[in-house]
Amino acid sequence: MATKLLGPPRPNLNIKQAAVKGGKSYNRGFFRRWYDQTSWLLGCETAGSLFCFPCLLFNPVGTTAARSSWTTKGVTDMHHLAEKGKRHKASKIHMDSCLKFSTFGRVNIAEELDSSYRLAVRSHNEEGMSTTVQNELLDSMLAVARKRITEDVIATRFVAIQADETTDVSTQTQLVLVIRYIDAQHAVQ
């Protein structure tokens, strides 16, 4: 985070390049104003090269050689600097790196909303195990068990039924039926 706040190092580089055009020789050199014109430009005195600050920080592994000049070797060709810079600025890797750089250290609203949403859903799901839902689940299981027992009792020759009734704490009468029978495998149920 401190690196982002400090920004790219911008030393006064001594990059000189001799060129000959139309029989005349001249020197091309680095101008400090290029830093002001290109916010992502970074200078390195040790390498004597120019780099891309966001790509240097957030460059994906395994980039192609054309892109690596802005992240590993550095750019020293002053004659084609404007053209290379324009091409690099339009590249997907540079745009992705700039996006990562601009959002680095910021609170991600989507994640914050997502965590709030998950908390709300968790509360909702906890309420999903209310007595109503539990009773519905128990009723479904009872229906399946009742159907199976009814089929078994119809198919058997011997059945014993015992009934008992009691009143619970809430003064509701509870009836219990105990059904004993011999199933198709001759086991007592």
C-alpha positions as CSV (number, residue, x, y, z in Angstrom):
1,M,0.0,0.0,0.0
2,A,2.9,2.4,0.8
3,T,4.3,1.7,-2.7
4,K,1.0,2.9,-4.2
5,L,1.0,6.0,-2.1
6,L,4.6,6.9,-2.9
7,G,4.0,6.4,-6.6
8,P,6.5,5.5,-9.2
9,P,10.1,6.6,-8.8
10,R,10.9,9.3,-11.4
11,P,14.6,10.0,-11.4
12,N,16.1,12.2,-14.1
13,L,17.5,9.5,-16.3
14,N,20.5,10.0,-18.5
15,I,19.3,7.9,-21.5
16,K,21.0,9.0,-24.8
17,Q,20.6,7.4,-28.2
18,A,22.6,8.3,-31.2
19,A,20.8,8.3,-34.5
20,V,21.5,9.2,-38.2
21,K,18.7,10.5,-40.5
22,G,19.3,11.9,-43.9
23,G,23.0,12.0,-43.4
24,K,22.7,14.0,-40.2
25,S,23.6,12.5,-36.9
26,Y,21.9,13.6,-33.7
27,N,21.2,12.4,-30.2
28,R,17.9,11.4,-28.8
29,G,17.5,11.7,-25.0
30,F,15.1,11.3,-22.2
31,F,13.0,14.3,-21.2
32,R,11.6,14.6,-17.7
33,R,8.3,16.0,-18.9
34,W,7.4,12.5,-20.2
35,Y,6.7,11.6,-16.6
36,D,4.0,14.3,-16.5
37,Q,2.5,13.2,-19.9
38,T,2.4,9.5,-18.9
39,S,1.2,8.8,-15.4
40,W,2.2,5.2,-15.4
41,L,5.8,5.8,-16.5
42,L,8.5,4.8,-14.1
43,G,12.2,5.4,-14.3
44,C,15.1,3.2,-13.0
45,E,18.5,4.7,-12.6
46,T,20.2,1.3,-12.0
47,A,18.8,-0.2,-15.3
48,G,18.8,3.1,-17.1
49,S,15.4,2.2,-18.5
50,L,11.7,3.1,-18.4
51,F,9.1,0.8,-17.0
52,C,5.3,0.6,-16.5
53,F,4.5,1.1,-12.8
54,P,1.1,-0.7,-12.7
55,C,2.4,-3.6,-14.9
56,L,5.5,-3.9,-12.8
57,L,3.4,-4.3,-9.7
58,F,0.5,-6.4,-11.0
59,N,2.0,-8.1,-14.1
60,P,0.7,-11.6,-14.6
61,V,3.3,-14.4,-14.8
62,G,4.3,-15.6,-18.3
63,T,3.8,-12.5,-20.4
64,T,5.0,-12.3,-23.9
65,A,8.4,-10.7,-24.8
66,A,6.7,-7.6,-26.3
67,R,5.0,-6.8,-23.1
68,S,7.9,-7.8,-20.9
69,S,10.0,-4.9,-22.1
70,W,7.8,-2.7,-19.9
71,T,8.2,-5.0,-16.8
72,T,11.5,-6.9,-17.0
73,K,14.0,-5.4,-19.4
74,G,12.8,-1.8,-19.5
75,V,12.5,0.5,-22.5
76,T,15.5,2.4,-23.7
77,D,14.6,3.1,-27.4
78,M,13.9,6.8,-27.3
79,H,13.2,6.9,-31.1
80,H,10.1,4.6,-30.8
81,L,9.1,5.4,-27.2
82,A,5.9,7.3,-28.1
83,E,4.8,4.4,-30.4
84,K,5.7,1.7,-27.9
85,G,4.0,3.6,-25.1
86,K,0.8,4.1,-27.1
87,R,0.7,0.4,-28.0
88,H,1.4,-0.7,-24.4
89,K,-1.3,1.6,-23.0
90,A,-3.9,0.0,-25.3
91,S,-2.9,-3.6,-24.3
92,K,-5.2,-5.7,-22.2
93,I,-2.5,-6.6,-19.7
94,H,-1.8,-2.9,-19.1
95,M,-5.5,-2.1,-18.7
96,D,-5.9,-5.0,-16.3
97,S,-2.8,-4.0,-14.3
98,C,-4.1,-0.4,-14.1
99,L,-7.5,-1.6,-12.9
100,K,-5.8,-3.7,-10.2
101,F,-3.6,-0.8,-9.3
102,S,-6.5,1.7,-9.0
103,T,-8.6,-0.7,-6.8
104,F,-5.7,-1.9,-4.7
105,G,-6.2,-1.1,-1.1
106,R,-9.8,-0.1,-1.5
107,V,-12.7,-1.7,0.2
108,N,-14.5,-4.0,-2.3
109,I,-18.2,-2.9,-2.2
110,A,-19.2,-6.2,-3.9
111,E,-17.5,-8.3,-1.2
112,E,-19.0,-6.1,1.5
113,L,-22.5,-6.4,0.1
114,D,-21.9,-10.1,-0.5
115,S,-20.9,-10.7,3.2
116,S,-23.9,-8.7,4.3
117,Y,-26.1,-10.7,2.0
118,R,-24.6,-14.0,3.3
119,L,-25.3,-12.9,6.9
120,A,-28.9,-12.2,6.0
121,V,-29.3,-15.5,4.2
122,R,-27.8,-17.3,7.1
123,S,-30.3,-15.7,9.5
124,H,-33.1,-16.6,7.1
125,N,-31.9,-20.2,6.9
126,E,-31.7,-20.5,10.6
127,E,-35.3,-19.3,10.7
128,G,-36.0,-22.0,8.1
129,M,-35.7,-24.7,10.8
130,S,-38.6,-23.2,12.8
131,T,-41.2,-25.4,14.3
132,T,-43.3,-25.0,11.2
133,V,-40.7,-26.4,8.9
134,Q,-39.7,-29.1,11.4
135,N,-43.4,-30.1,11.7
136,E,-43.7,-30.2,7.9
137,L,-40.6,-32.5,7.7
138,L,-42.0,-34.8,10.4
139,D,-45.4,-34.9,8.6
140,S,-43.7,-35.9,5.4
141,M,-41.7,-38.7,7.1
142,L,-44.9,-39.8,8.9
143,A,-46.8,-40.1,5.5
144,V,-44.0,-42.3,4.1
145,A,-43.8,-44.5,7.1
146,R,-47.6,-44.8,7.4
147,K,-47.9,-45.8,3.7
148,R,-45.2,-48.5,4.1
149,I,-46.8,-49.9,7.3
150,T,-50.3,-49.9,5.7
151,E,-49.0,-51.8,2.7
152,D,-47.3,-54.4,5.0
153,V,-50.3,-54.8,7.3
154,I,-52.6,-55.3,4.2
155,A,-50.2,-58.0,2.9
156,T,-49.9,-59.9,6.2
157,R,-52.2,-62.6,7.8
158,F,-51.5,-61.8,11.4
159,V,-51.9,-58.3,13.0
160,A,-52.1,-57.2,16.7
161,I,-53.2,-53.6,17.5
162,Q,-52.8,-51.9,20.9
163,A,-54.1,-48.4,21.6
164,D,-53.3,-46.1,24.5
165,E,-54.4,-42.6,25.3
166,T,-52.8,-40.0,27.6
167,T,-53.1,-36.2,28.2
168,D,-49.9,-34.2,27.9
169,V,-48.7,-31.1,29.9
170,S,-50.6,-28.8,27.6
171,T,-53.8,-30.8,28.3
172,Q,-54.0,-32.2,24.8
173,T,-55.0,-35.8,24.4
174,Q,-52.4,-38.0,22.7
175,L,-53.3,-41.3,21.1
176,V,-50.7,-44.0,20.5
177,L,-51.3,-47.0,18.3
178,V,-48.9,-49.9,18.4
179,I,-49.2,-52.3,15.5
180,R,-47.4,-55.6,15.5
181,Y,-47.4,-57.8,12.4
182,I,-45.4,-60.5,10.6
183,D,-43.9,-59.2,7.4
184,A,-43.2,-61.1,4.1
185,Q,-39.9,-62.4,5.4
186,H,-41.7,-63.8,8.5
187,A,-40.1,-61.3,10.8
188,V,-42.2,-59.7,13.6
189,Q,-42.5,-56.0,13.2
